[in-house]
Structures are given as C-alpha cells and as structure tokens.
Amino acid sequence: VGVIPEFMIARELAFRDADELITVDTMRERKRIMEERAAAFLTLPGGIGTLEELLEVWVAGTLGMHDKPVVVLDPGGVLAGLRDLVDRLVAQGFVRPAAAAGAVWTSTVAEAVDAVEAGVAAARRGAAHARPLAEEVLEAEA
C-alpha cells in the first residue's frame, strides 16, 4: 500500500506498481493513514523526512500511543550516527534507556523481518515487546 500526497505524484515520486495507491492532500493525512493501517513501522535509510517519520512513530510508541514495533534496517551503518546520538543522549540523561529501546536496530533484511514479525506477534498477544511501556518511561522521568 502506498500513501502519497498529490504534490509528490507531480514530482514522480509515486510507486505506481503498489497493490493500492492512496492519494491524499497533505503529509499529515499521509502519516495518519499510514499509522492507522500499519502493523509495524520499518525504516530504511532515507532523507530528513524519513528521519522525521521514524522519530514520530518512535516517540508515539514510547508514549503509549501505539503498540506497533518500530524497526530500523540499517545495512552498511548509514544511520549509525543517529544510533550513536541516541546512545549519547541516554548516557547524558536526556533520553531514558526505556525510550531508547523503543526502536529495534537491525543490519540485515532477515533480522528486520524477524524483529517485525516478533513485534507484531507480541502486540497481537497484548504483550510488551521491544518497546517500553509508556508507564515505565513516564515513571522514570518523574
């Protein structure tokens, strides 16, 4: 399923071979639909928009707004600097370890698929998976 704002179609950024292509007016509407329809969030290296979307779903999961797995597939270590930054923020006390654990970092497709499948299965069972419970994060910050 592809969800794309009309203005991005004009820039020829649509994957027209998707099983379903949903056209929307705004990026906010795009993200809302993707969040509603997704069973998991899998991020691959990309630009600033990709980073924004990763952080948004990561934070939302940490705050208990969803229980879907957030998985980062980073072959070649393109996003290693981001992971290092999060680790430094944890070490300096700006980010709680439970919040940092809200994303699962992988380096191969097989690891990413395993992480997504495990996270989806855990969410269906109502069990905590790699994501921290919002209560843990909020209690730790109190």
N, C-alpha and C positions, 0 to 999 in steps of 0.2 A: 504494500500500500504506500503510495506517495501522497504527501500533503504539501502543496506548494501555493504561495501567494501568486496572484495573477501577474504582478510585475516581474517575477522571476521567470515565468514562462516566456515573456517577451525577450529575456536575456538568454533564452535557450538553455535553461538550467533544469528543465523538467526531464525526468526519466519516463519517457512515453511508453516504454515496454512494461511498466509496472502492471500488476494484475488489476489494480484500481488506482486511479489518479484523482485526488480530490483537490479542487481549486478553491482557494479562499481569498479574502480581501486583504488580510493583514498577517503579519508574523505572529502576533499574539493569538489569533484564531488558529493558525497553523499549529502552534505549540499546544494549545488547549486540546485540539483534536488528537494530536499525536499522544499526548499524555493520557487521554481517555481510552484510546484504542490499544495502547501498548501493553504487552505483558511484561516487558523488560526494556531497559534502556542500554543500548550497546553503542559506545562511542569509539570511533576510529580517528586517527589524526586528521585535523582539518584546520580551518581558519578561526578567526576570532568569534564568529557566530557559533561554530561548533563548541568552542570553549564556554561560551555563554550558556548554551543549552545544557552542556554537561554539568556546569556548576548549578544551574537552576534545578535540575532534577535531583542532583546530589543533595542540595540543601533541603528541597521539599521532602525527600525521603528521611533525612535526618530529623526533620521537624514532625514526622509522622503524617505527612500529607498523602503519602502513598507507601505501599509496602513492596514495590517492584524492585527487582535487582538493578543496580547501576554497575555496568561492567565497562572497563576501558580496555580496548585491544590496542596495544602499542608495539607493533612489530618494529624492530630497529631502534627503539628507545626515543622516538621523536618527541614524546611527551614526558621524558624523564625529568626535564627541568621543572615541569608542573608538579610531578610527584615529589621531587626534592623540595620544592617550595612548601608544599603541604606538610612534609616531614619537619621542615624548619619551623613552620608556624606552630606545629604541635610542640616541638622542643622548647619554643619560646613562650608557650602558654596561650597563644592566640586561638588555637583550634584544639578542641578536646579530642583525645585519641578515639573515642567512640564515634565522633563525627567524621574523622579522617577514615575510619574503617567502613564508612558508608558506600565507598566505591571499591570494587574489586579490580585490581590491575592484572592484566594478562599480556603475554607476549606472543602467543600463537592462537590461531583460529580454534584449534581443538580446546585449548584452555578457556577461551572466551565462550565457546558453545557449552562446555561443561559448567562454567560459572553461571551462565544464563539459565540453563536447564535446572541446576540445583536451586537457584534463587527463585525461579518460577514455581518449582515444586514446593519449596518451603512456604512461599506466600500462599499457595493454594491450601496447604495444611494449616495455615494460620500461625506457622512457626516463625520465630526470628531466624533470619539467615545472616548473611554477611553484614547486613545493615544494622546499625544500632537502633535500639528502641528510642523513640523521642524522649521518653521519660528519663532514660539514662543520661542523655545529652543535657536535658534541661536541669536535672538534679545536679549534675556535675558542675554546671555553670552557676548554680545558686550559692 
